[in-house]
């Protein structure tokens, strides 16, 4: 983040409480909580999910430059909005890299698009006919807070694609196709996110029918605008596939180079752990943990209950994460 001078911008606020890496695979940074960074610290890049509102905040007279959205091939429109704020805020959009500069003039000169009205409601729309045109790749979002105090607001980035790109015929199911999930669930029409905060959604049930339970999984719980949000990552090392869901809705699929043909499904089931799971529930189901890691972060208490093959992260007594490991005995 950057404190902006009489021509500057902000700092943002993402601190990763812990990182979990799965042996032999490229995976993931999981957020347990957000803690504000001070001074001119540089915040990590934060990826937005298309169509999913991202609540955040920026200190007074600063700019955050670290949000981004990945635009796929075949995209026809990118819409970025800043809503739910107060006072005066500006919205920036830059292709390929973060905005450069510490003053307003420098930032204005470096951006591809800007929405700088006198309110905290801003919007940018980019299409293939825009200047510069919409193209596949990473688009960085900057949010400038002109107010003298920290301002809370919501950023939403939505990517639209042509119908021919978003609806594909189902391939023959071999269990190894990296396009399996995209082909099966490209429309996500049968899913209502609010209905699948516990249990398995139709999309997840379909994955289990085709591929079985994942070898390992991660669930991250949080609150977004007062509503529960559950982010899940399911890992299938035998197929070299990683499936991502938000509230049961299939979001994206990643692939990994290294496959493990000997991998077997986890003995733990993702549907067994919910937002309202308590420490007592965990101990009742799994017994006493091997040990408990404790940490205090800016008034927030973090405890990680470590078991053989599965860990539970609690933030101020509320379940924040469930992480299983690939090397657990089956």
NUBADREN-540806 format. One record per residue (C-alpha): residue in one letter; x, y, z. Coordinates in nm, 3 decimals, padded with zeros to 5 digits. Layout:
! residues N
<residu A px X py Y pz Z>
...
This chain:
! residues 330
<residu X px 00.000 py 00.000 pz 00.000>
<residu X px 00.103 py 00.355 pz -00.044>
<residu X px 00.015 py 00.655 pz 00.167>
<residu X px -00.069 py 00.920 pz -00.085>
<residu X px 00.082 py 01.264 pz -00.057>
<residu X px -00.116 py 01.558 pz -00.178>
<residu X px -00.118 py 01.330 pz -00.468>
<residu X px -00.104 py 00.974 pz -00.329>
<residu X px -00.287 py 00.660 pz -00.254>
<residu X px -00.327 py 00.373 pz -00.016>
<residu X px -00.240 py 00.075 pz 00.181>
<residu X px -00.459 py -00.236 pz 00.191>
<residu X px -00.489 py -00.507 pz 00.444>
<residu X px -00.420 py -00.870 pz 00.377>
<residu X px -00.201 py -01.073 pz 00.614>
<residu X px -00.187 py -01.446 pz 00.564>
<residu X px -00.206 py -01.614 pz 00.903>
<residu X px -00.071 py -01.934 pz 00.764>
<residu X px 00.016 py -02.108 pz 00.440>
<residu X px -00.051 py -02.475 pz 00.379>
<residu X px 00.146 py -02.646 pz 00.105>
<residu X px 00.047 py -02.998 pz -00.006>
<residu X px 00.347 py -03.226 pz -00.065>
<residu X px 00.450 py -03.226 pz -00.430>
<residu X px 00.175 py -02.986 pz -00.539>
<residu X px 00.141 py -02.617 pz -00.601>
<residu X px -00.128 py -02.505 pz -00.356>
<residu X px -00.255 py -02.240 pz -00.186>
<residu X px -00.256 py -01.956 pz 00.056>
<residu X px -00.548 py -01.970 pz 00.296>
<residu X px -00.676 py -01.669 pz 00.486>
<residu X px -00.786 py -01.708 pz 00.848>
<residu X px -00.822 py -01.335 pz 00.910>
<residu X px -00.743 py -00.995 pz 00.769>
<residu X px -00.509 py -00.770 pz 00.965>
<residu X px -00.435 py -00.412 pz 00.861>
<residu X px -00.083 py -00.336 pz 00.744>
<residu X px 00.073 py -00.007 pz 00.844>
<residu X px 00.308 py 00.240 pz 00.681>
<residu X px 00.415 py 00.171 pz 00.324>
<residu X px 00.407 py -00.208 pz 00.352>
<residu X px 00.329 py -00.387 pz 00.027>
<residu X px 00.017 py -00.604 pz 00.043>
<residu X px 00.003 py -00.942 pz -00.126>
<residu X px -00.196 py -00.970 pz -00.448>
<residu X px -00.555 py -01.076 pz -00.388>
<residu X px -00.749 py -01.258 pz -00.660>
<residu X px -01.119 py -01.175 pz -00.701>
<residu X px -01.376 py -01.430 pz -00.816>
<residu X px -01.594 py -01.313 pz -01.103>
<residu X px -01.929 py -01.186 pz -00.978>
<residu X px -01.841 py -01.230 pz -00.609>
<residu X px -01.848 py -00.910 pz -00.398>
<residu X px -01.525 py -00.850 pz -00.205>
<residu X px -01.570 py -00.640 pz 00.113>
<residu X px -01.256 py -00.450 pz 00.210>
<residu X px -01.134 py -00.119 pz 00.350>
<residu X px -00.862 py 00.138 pz 00.286>
<residu X px -00.712 py 00.381 pz 00.540>
<residu X px -00.765 py 00.753 pz 00.490>
<residu X px -00.578 py 00.923 pz 00.203>
<residu X px -00.425 py 00.602 pz 00.073>
<residu X px -00.456 py 00.374 pz -00.231>
<residu X px -00.473 py -00.003 pz -00.250>
<residu X px -00.327 py -00.151 pz -00.568>
<residu X px -00.329 py -00.526 pz -00.501>
<residu X px -00.670 py -00.659 pz -00.609>
<residu X px -00.693 py -00.831 pz -00.947>
<residu X px -00.924 py -01.037 pz -01.168>
<residu X px -00.815 py -01.299 pz -01.422>
<residu X px -00.990 py -01.255 pz -01.758>
<residu X px -01.011 py -01.571 pz -01.972>
<residu X px -00.993 py -01.604 pz -02.349>
<residu X px -01.324 py -01.528 pz -02.514>
<residu X px -01.433 py -01.268 pz -02.259>
<residu X px -01.674 py -01.007 pz -02.398>
<residu X px -01.703 py -00.768 pz -02.103>
<residu X px -01.531 py -00.685 pz -01.774>
<residu X px -01.726 py -00.477 pz -01.524>
<residu X px -01.562 py -00.351 pz -01.204>
<residu X px -01.767 py -00.165 pz -00.944>
<residu X px -01.696 py 00.007 pz -00.612>
<residu X px -02.006 py 00.019 pz -00.390>
<residu X px -02.119 py 00.048 pz -00.027>
<residu X px -01.859 py 00.315 pz 00.053>
<residu X px -01.893 py 00.667 pz 00.192>
<residu X px -01.742 py 01.002 pz 00.105>
<residu X px -01.524 py 01.023 pz -00.206>
<residu X px -01.338 py 00.728 pz -00.359>
<residu X px -01.188 py 00.658 pz -00.702>
<residu X px -01.153 py 00.333 pz -00.895>
<residu X px -00.862 py 00.238 pz -01.122>
<residu X px -00.805 py -00.052 pz -01.364>
<residu X px -00.470 py -00.152 pz -01.515>
<residu X px -00.383 py -00.446 pz -01.742>
<residu X px -00.087 py -00.672 pz -01.668>
<residu X px 00.061 py -00.513 pz -01.354>
<residu X px -00.013 py -00.299 pz -01.051>
<residu X px -00.047 py 00.075 pz -01.079>
<residu X px 00.280 py 00.264 pz -01.045>
<residu X px 00.323 py 00.594 pz -00.863>
<residu X px 00.261 py 00.760 pz -00.527>
<residu X px 00.082 py 01.076 pz -00.634>
<residu X px -00.255 py 01.126 pz -00.796>
<residu X px -00.097 py 01.262 pz -01.113>
<residu X px 00.138 py 00.965 pz -01.137>
<residu X px -00.143 py 00.716 pz -01.082>
<residu X px -00.372 py 00.888 pz -01.330>
<residu X px -00.097 py 00.879 pz -01.590>
<residu X px -00.025 py 00.509 pz -01.539>
<residu X px -00.378 py 00.366 pz -01.536>
<residu X px -00.569 py 00.221 pz -01.832>
<residu X px -00.912 py 00.317 pz -01.694>
<residu X px -01.035 py 00.540 pz -01.412>
<residu X px -01.371 py 00.623 pz -01.254>
<residu X px -01.322 py 00.936 pz -01.044>
<residu X px -01.663 py 01.081 pz -00.966>
<residu X px -01.729 py 01.282 pz -00.648>
<residu X px -01.891 py 00.991 pz -00.459>
<residu X px -01.797 py 00.644 pz -00.335>
<residu X px -01.995 py 00.472 pz -00.609>
<residu X px -01.770 py 00.405 pz -00.910>
<residu X px -01.784 py 00.172 pz -01.212>
<residu X px -01.560 py 00.075 pz -01.504>
<residu X px -01.671 py -00.133 pz -01.806>
<residu X px -01.419 py -00.274 pz -02.055>
<residu X px -01.507 py -00.451 pz -02.382>
<residu X px -01.308 py -00.562 pz -02.689>
<residu X px -01.391 py -00.225 pz -02.848>
<residu X px -01.258 py -00.019 pz -02.555>
<residu X px -00.927 py 00.168 pz -02.567>
<residu X px -00.726 py -00.026 pz -02.466>
<residu X px -00.939 py -00.331 pz -02.556>
<residu X px -01.037 py -00.611 pz -02.321>
<residu X px -00.797 py -00.903 pz -02.349>
<residu X px -00.715 py -01.222 pz -02.162>
<residu X px -00.485 py -01.190 pz -01.863>
<residu X px -00.462 py -01.022 pz -01.526>
<residu X px -00.632 py -00.688 pz -01.466>
<residu X px -00.529 py -00.501 pz -01.151>
<residu X px -00.774 py -00.287 pz -00.955>
<residu X px -00.681 py 00.023 pz -00.758>
<residu X px -00.905 py 00.186 pz -00.498>
<residu X px -00.822 py 00.540 pz -00.380>
<residu X px -00.966 py 00.672 pz -00.054>
<residu X px -00.983 py 01.053 pz -00.053>
<residu X px -01.142 py 01.053 pz 00.293>
<residu X px -00.941 py 01.138 pz 00.603>
<residu X px -01.036 py 00.815 pz 00.783>
<residu X px -01.056 py 00.445 pz 00.699>
<residu X px -01.343 py 00.369 pz 00.464>
<residu X px -01.516 py 00.033 pz 00.419>
<residu X px -01.657 py -00.059 pz 00.079>
<residu X px -01.712 py -00.348 pz -00.166>
<residu X px -01.535 py -00.424 pz -00.493>
<residu X px -01.699 py -00.653 pz -00.748>
<residu X px -01.537 py -00.765 pz -01.074>
<residu X px -01.756 py -00.953 pz -01.322>
<residu X px -01.634 py -01.120 pz -01.641>
<residu X px -01.879 py -01.210 pz -01.919>
<residu X px -01.797 py -01.460 pz -02.193>
<residu X px -01.968 py -01.551 pz -02.517>
<residu X px -02.223 py -01.831 pz -02.496>
<residu X px -02.010 py -02.048 pz -02.725>
<residu X px -01.724 py -02.020 pz -02.476>
<residu X px -01.926 py -02.082 pz -02.159>
<residu X px -02.131 py -02.383 pz -02.270>
<residu X px -01.938 py -02.688 pz -02.390>
<residu X px -02.043 py -03.039 pz -02.471>
<residu X px -01.968 py -03.297 pz -02.204>
<residu X px -01.662 py -03.507 pz -02.295>
<residu X px -01.640 py -03.878 pz -02.248>
<residu X px -01.567 py -03.920 pz -01.878>
<residu X px -01.234 py -04.091 pz -01.826>
<residu X px -01.170 py -03.946 pz -01.483>
<residu X px -00.851 py -03.788 pz -01.617>
<residu X px -00.976 py -03.502 pz -01.832>
<residu X px -00.860 py -03.161 pz -01.701>
<residu X px -01.168 py -03.014 pz -01.873>
<residu X px -01.409 py -03.242 pz -01.688>
<residu X px -01.546 py -02.995 pz -01.439>
<residu X px -01.566 py -02.707 pz -01.686>
<residu X px -01.766 py -02.918 pz -01.927>
<residu X px -01.994 py -03.066 pz -01.663>
<residu X px -02.071 py -02.750 pz -01.470>
<residu X px -02.002 py -02.456 pz -01.697>
<residu X px -02.348 py -02.306 pz -01.652>
<residu X px -02.378 py -02.365 pz -01.273>
<residu X px -02.749 py -02.314 pz -01.333>
<residu X px -02.861 py -02.576 pz -01.082>
<residu X px -02.679 py -02.420 pz -00.788>
<residu X px -02.804 py -02.171 pz -00.532>
<residu X px -02.506 py -02.077 pz -00.318>
<residu X px -02.701 py -02.003 pz 00.000>
<residu X px -02.841 py -02.356 pz 00.007>
<residu X px -02.508 py -02.537 pz 00.036>
<residu X px -02.331 py -02.397 pz 00.338>
<residu X px -02.339 py -02.751 pz 00.478>
<residu X px -02.366 py -03.086 pz 00.306>
<residu X px -02.278 py -03.130 pz -00.060>
<residu X px -02.410 py -02.925 pz -00.351>
<residu X px -02.527 py -03.093 pz -00.675>
<residu X px -02.199 py -02.990 pz -00.836>
<residu X px -01.992 py -03.150 pz -00.559>
<residu X px -02.207 py -03.464 pz -00.565>
<residu X px -02.140 py -03.491 pz -00.938>
<residu X px -01.765 py -03.471 pz -00.881>
<residu X px -01.788 py -03.749 pz -00.625>
<residu X px -01.989 py -03.965 pz -00.865>
<residu X px -01.730 py -03.916 pz -01.139>
<residu X px -01.403 py -03.901 pz -00.943>
<residu X px -01.483 py -04.014 pz -00.590>
<residu X px -01.399 py -03.816 pz -00.278>
<residu X px -01.087 py -03.596 pz -00.304>
<residu X px -00.753 py -03.713 pz -00.170>
<residu X px -00.742 py -03.398 pz 00.038>
<residu X px -00.941 py -03.080 pz 00.079>
<residu X px -00.942 py -02.736 pz 00.238>
<residu X px -01.242 py -02.543 pz 00.367>
<residu X px -01.219 py -02.176 pz 00.465>
<residu X px -01.509 py -02.017 pz 00.654>
<residu X px -01.583 py -01.647 pz 00.684>
<residu X px -01.847 py -01.377 pz 00.685>
<residu X px -01.918 py -01.157 pz 00.386>
<residu X px -02.170 py -00.873 pz 00.429>
<residu X px -02.308 py -01.062 pz 00.728>
<residu X px -02.355 py -01.386 pz 00.533>
<residu X px -02.155 py -01.704 pz 00.572>
<residu X px -01.905 py -01.780 pz 00.295>
<residu X px -01.740 py -02.119 pz 00.251>
<residu X px -01.444 py -02.153 pz 00.012>
<residu X px -01.344 py -02.511 pz -00.069>
<residu X px -01.052 py -02.661 pz -00.259>
<residu X px -01.061 py -03.033 pz -00.347>
<residu X px -00.741 py -03.202 pz -00.461>
<residu X px -00.735 py -03.501 pz -00.699>
<residu X px -00.363 py -03.584 pz -00.742>
<residu X px -00.432 py -03.902 pz -00.943>
<residu X px -00.602 py -03.693 pz -01.211>
<residu X px -00.378 py -03.390 pz -01.159>
<residu X px -00.683 py -03.173 pz -01.089>
<residu X px -00.774 py -02.916 pz -00.824>
<residu X px -01.139 py -02.807 pz -00.799>
<residu X px -01.251 py -02.481 pz -00.636>
<residu X px -01.595 py -02.401 pz -00.495>
<residu X px -01.762 py -02.108 pz -00.317>
<residu X px -02.069 py -02.203 pz -00.114>
<residu X px -02.094 py -02.521 pz -00.320>
<residu X px -02.082 py -02.341 pz -00.655>
<residu X px -01.807 py -02.470 pz -00.886>
<residu X px -01.580 py -02.172 pz -00.959>
<residu X px -01.268 py -02.298 pz -01.134>
<residu X px -01.035 py -02.587 pz -01.202>
<residu X px -00.657 py -02.589 pz -01.179>
<residu X px -00.414 py -02.855 pz -01.292>
<residu X px -00.088 py -02.978 pz -01.139>
<residu X px 00.207 py -03.116 pz -01.331>
<residu X px 00.292 py -03.395 pz -01.090>
<residu X px 00.033 py -03.672 pz -01.062>
<residu X px 00.017 py -03.945 pz -00.799>
<residu X px -00.145 py -04.261 pz -00.932>
<residu X px -00.131 py -04.418 pz -00.588>
<residu X px -00.335 py -04.145 pz -00.420>
<residu X px -00.652 py -04.259 pz -00.245>
<residu X px -00.950 py -04.058 pz -00.114>
<residu X px -00.921 py -03.896 pz 00.227>
<residu X px -01.086 py -04.077 pz 00.515>
<residu X px -01.230 py -03.737 pz 00.613>
<residu X px -01.540 py -03.601 pz 00.438>
<residu X px -01.576 py -03.230 pz 00.355>
<residu X px -01.949 py -03.229 pz 00.432>
<residu X px -01.881 py -03.323 pz 00.797>
<residu X px -01.738 py -02.979 pz 00.884>
<residu X px -01.959 py -02.669 pz 00.883>
<residu X px -01.944 py -02.304 pz 00.983>
<residu X px -02.112 py -02.385 pz 01.315>
<residu X px -01.872 py -02.670 pz 01.404>
<residu X px -01.734 py -02.601 pz 01.753>
<residu X px -01.415 py -02.705 pz 01.932>
<residu X px -01.625 py -02.947 pz 02.139>
<residu X px -01.764 py -03.097 pz 01.817>
<residu X px -01.410 py -03.150 pz 01.687>
<residu X px -01.288 py -03.313 pz 02.010>
<residu X px -01.601 py -03.527 pz 02.034>
<residu X px -01.546 py -03.656 pz 01.681>
<residu X px -01.165 py -03.683 pz 01.673>
<residu X px -01.056 py -03.702 pz 02.036>
<residu X px -00.784 py -03.491 pz 02.191>
<residu X px -00.554 py -03.322 pz 01.938>
<residu X px -00.186 py -03.410 pz 01.906>
<residu X px -00.119 py -03.049 pz 02.006>
<residu X px -00.268 py -02.699 pz 01.980>
<residu X px -00.086 py -02.406 pz 01.822>
<residu X px -00.181 py -02.069 pz 01.970>
<residu X px -00.115 py -01.721 pz 01.839>
<residu X px -00.234 py -01.370 pz 01.923>
<residu X px -00.271 py -01.130 pz 01.631>
<residu X px -00.386 py -00.773 pz 01.698>
<residu X px -00.644 py -00.880 pz 01.952>
<residu X px -00.755 py -01.191 pz 01.765>
<residu X px -00.689 py -01.535 pz 01.913>
<residu X px -00.590 py -01.803 pz 01.665>
<residu X px -00.580 py -02.169 pz 01.769>
<residu X px -00.496 py -02.458 pz 01.536>
<residu X px -00.595 py -02.804 pz 01.659>
<residu X px -00.356 py -03.051 pz 01.496>
<residu X px -00.457 py -03.414 pz 01.435>
<residu X px -00.313 py -03.696 pz 01.228>
<residu X px -00.419 py -03.601 pz 00.878>
<residu X px -00.641 py -03.304 pz 00.956>
<residu X px -00.606 py -02.960 pz 01.120>
<residu X px -00.874 py -02.720 pz 01.244>
<residu X px -00.816 py -02.345 pz 01.268>
<residu X px -01.032 py -02.142 pz 01.507>
<residu X px -01.038 py -01.762 pz 01.508>
<residu X px -01.175 py -01.616 pz 01.833>
<residu X px -01.346 py -01.949 pz 01.898>
<residu X px -01.513 py -01.972 pz 01.555>
<residu X px -01.412 py -02.233 pz 01.297>
<residu X px -01.210 py -02.060 pz 01.025>
<residu X px -01.045 py -02.349 pz 00.839>
<residu X px -01.030 py -02.725 pz 00.792>
<residu X px -00.718 py -02.859 pz 00.618>
<residu X px -00.652 py -03.226 pz 00.545>
<residu X px -00.310 py -03.359 pz 00.445>
<residu X px -00.224 py -03.591 pz 00.159>
<residu X px 00.008 py -03.809 pz 00.360>
<residu X px -00.248 py -03.920 pz 00.619>
<residu X px -00.291 py -04.295 pz 00.659>
<residu X px -00.600 py -04.418 pz 00.485>
